[in-house]
Amino acid sequence: MRFSLIDVVTELKPGSGMTIVKNLTRAEEYLADHFPGFPVMPGVMMLETLVQTSAWVMRLSSDFAYSTILLNEAKALRFKSFVAPGDQLRVTVSKHKEDGPLWTFKAQGVVGDTEVVSARLVLKQFNLGDRDERFAENDRRLIEHMKATWSELERVSEPHLMQSQD
């Protein structure tokens, strides 16, 4: 992933959900063009933040068994307000349903007390090598990269992280 849109994990509910924080700053590369004179987080980046948070729930729940997690469907996607530099986007996702490789999440992003984005997301997990064994090494590398990325995120999040056993 080119943009890591999670700064801190504040709550982890193993197997069922997660809450994260994304601090939007003027340094975000995409704000230069979106929009000059009125910089706001693009809707697609807000959606990607919801997807990345949901994907971490899947990775952690499966102990990193899958190299690839993709957005399969976004339902009831609603953008309700802007996210601007200086804002702190707090995203909460909760697993609604698990059907084999497909997981459905309810996701919401808020700034302060204002909901700015919400959706029901369906993500699909798989290994590339399951379709073509030539890609098994790619799976291994991707999984190791994600484990290392989680380790960094976990280290940064540790002072803020609250774990629930719900």
C-alpha positions as CSV (number, residue, x, y, z in Angstrom):
1,M,0.0,0.0,0.0
2,R,1.4,3.3,-1.0
3,F,-0.3,5.3,1.7
4,S,-0.5,4.0,5.3
5,L,-3.5,5.8,6.6
6,I,-3.4,4.6,10.2
7,D,-1.3,6.6,12.7
8,V,-2.3,4.9,15.9
9,V,-4.5,1.9,17.0
10,T,-6.5,2.9,20.0
11,E,-8.7,-0.1,20.5
12,L,-8.4,-3.7,19.3
13,K,-11.1,-6.3,19.7
14,P,-9.5,-9.5,18.6
15,G,-11.4,-11.1,15.8
16,S,-14.1,-8.5,15.7
17,G,-13.1,-4.9,15.5
18,M,-10.6,-2.0,15.8
19,T,-10.5,1.7,16.3
20,I,-7.7,3.8,14.8
21,V,-6.7,7.4,14.5
22,K,-5.5,9.2,11.4
23,N,-4.1,12.7,12.0
24,L,-4.5,14.8,8.8
25,T,-1.6,17.2,8.3
26,R,-0.7,19.7,5.5
27,A,2.2,17.3,4.8
28,E,-0.1,14.8,3.2
29,E,1.1,14.5,-0.5
30,Y,-2.4,14.3,-2.0
31,L,-3.6,17.6,-0.4
32,A,-1.5,19.6,-2.8
33,D,-4.0,19.0,-5.5
34,H,-7.2,18.3,-3.5
35,F,-8.0,21.2,-3.5
36,P,-5.7,24.2,-3.9
37,G,-6.9,26.8,-1.4
38,F,-9.3,24.3,0.2
39,P,-7.3,21.2,1.1
40,V,-9.5,18.3,2.2
41,M,-9.0,14.6,2.4
42,P,-10.3,13.0,-0.8
43,G,-13.3,10.7,-0.3
44,V,-11.4,7.8,-1.8
45,M,-8.7,8.2,0.9
46,M,-11.4,8.3,3.6
47,L,-12.7,5.0,2.2
48,E,-9.2,3.6,2.0
49,T,-8.8,4.3,5.7
50,L,-11.9,2.3,6.5
51,V,-10.6,-0.5,4.2
52,Q,-7.1,-0.6,5.8
53,T,-8.5,-0.7,9.3
54,S,-10.8,-3.6,8.4
55,A,-7.9,-5.4,6.6
56,W,-5.9,-5.3,9.8
57,V,-8.7,-7.0,11.7
58,M,-8.7,-9.8,9.1
59,R,-4.9,-10.2,9.2
60,L,-4.7,-10.3,12.9
61,S,-7.7,-12.7,13.1
62,S,-6.1,-15.2,10.7
63,D,-2.5,-14.8,12.1
64,F,-1.4,-13.3,8.8
65,A,-2.5,-16.4,6.8
66,Y,-3.3,-14.5,3.6
67,S,-1.1,-12.2,1.6
68,T,-3.8,-10.3,-0.2
69,I,-6.9,-8.5,1.1
70,L,-9.0,-6.5,-1.4
71,L,-12.1,-4.5,-1.2
72,N,-14.8,-6.6,-2.8
73,E,-17.8,-4.2,-2.3
74,A,-18.6,-0.9,-0.6
75,K,-22.3,-0.7,0.3
76,A,-24.2,2.3,1.7
77,L,-21.1,4.5,1.4
78,R,-21.8,8.0,2.8
79,F,-19.6,11.0,2.9
80,K,-21.1,13.5,5.3
81,S,-18.5,16.2,5.9
82,F,-14.9,17.2,5.1
83,V,-11.7,16.1,6.8
84,A,-9.2,19.0,6.7
85,P,-5.6,19.5,7.9
86,G,-5.5,19.6,11.7
87,D,-8.4,17.2,12.0
88,Q,-8.1,13.8,13.7
89,L,-10.1,11.1,11.9
90,R,-11.2,8.4,14.2
91,V,-12.2,5.2,12.4
92,T,-14.1,2.3,14.1
93,V,-14.8,-1.0,12.2
94,S,-16.7,-4.0,13.5
95,K,-17.0,-7.3,11.9
96,H,-20.6,-7.9,10.9
97,K,-20.3,-11.3,9.1
98,E,-17.6,-13.8,8.0
99,D,-18.4,-16.1,5.1
100,G,-15.2,-18.0,4.2
101,P,-12.8,-15.5,2.5
102,L,-15.4,-12.7,2.5
103,W,-15.8,-10.6,5.6
104,T,-18.4,-7.8,6.0
105,F,-17.6,-4.8,8.2
106,K,-19.6,-1.9,9.5
107,A,-17.3,1.1,9.4
108,Q,-17.5,4.7,10.5
109,G,-15.2,7.7,10.6
110,V,-15.7,10.7,12.9
111,V,-14.0,14.0,13.5
112,G,-14.8,15.1,17.0
113,D,-18.4,14.2,17.5
114,T,-19.3,14.5,13.8
115,E,-19.6,11.5,11.6
116,V,-17.8,12.2,8.3
117,V,-17.9,8.8,6.5
118,S,-19.7,5.5,6.9
119,A,-20.0,2.3,5.0
120,R,-20.6,-1.4,5.0
121,L,-17.5,-3.0,3.4
122,V,-17.0,-6.5,2.0
123,L,-13.4,-7.5,1.9
124,K,-11.9,-10.7,0.4
125,Q,-8.7,-12.5,1.5
126,F,-6.7,-15.0,-0.5
127,N,-3.2,-16.1,-1.4
128,L,-1.8,-15.5,-4.9
129,G,-0.1,-18.9,-4.7
130,D,-3.5,-20.7,-4.4
131,R,-4.3,-19.7,-8.0
132,D,-0.8,-20.1,-9.4
133,E,2.0,-21.8,-7.4
134,R,4.6,-19.5,-9.1
135,F,3.3,-16.7,-6.8
136,A,3.9,-18.6,-3.5
137,E,7.1,-16.7,-2.9
138,N,5.3,-13.4,-3.4
139,D,2.8,-14.5,-0.7
140,R,5.6,-15.2,1.7
141,R,7.2,-11.8,1.1
142,L,3.9,-9.9,1.3
143,I,3.0,-11.6,4.6
144,E,6.4,-10.9,6.1
145,H,6.1,-7.2,5.0
146,M,2.7,-7.0,6.6
147,K,4.0,-8.6,9.8
148,A,6.8,-6.0,10.0
149,T,4.4,-3.2,9.3
150,W,2.1,-4.4,12.1
151,S,5.0,-4.6,14.4
152,E,5.8,-0.9,13.8
153,L,2.2,0.1,14.1
154,E,1.8,-1.9,17.3
155,R,4.9,-0.3,18.8
156,V,3.6,3.2,18.1
157,S,0.1,2.3,19.3
158,E,1.1,0.5,22.5
159,P,0.7,3.6,24.8
160,H,-2.7,4.2,23.4
161,L,-4.0,0.7,22.8
162,M,-6.9,-0.7,24.8
163,Q,-7.6,-4.4,24.2
164,S,-11.1,-5.8,24.6
165,Q,-11.9,-9.4,24.9
166,D,-15.5,-8.9,23.6
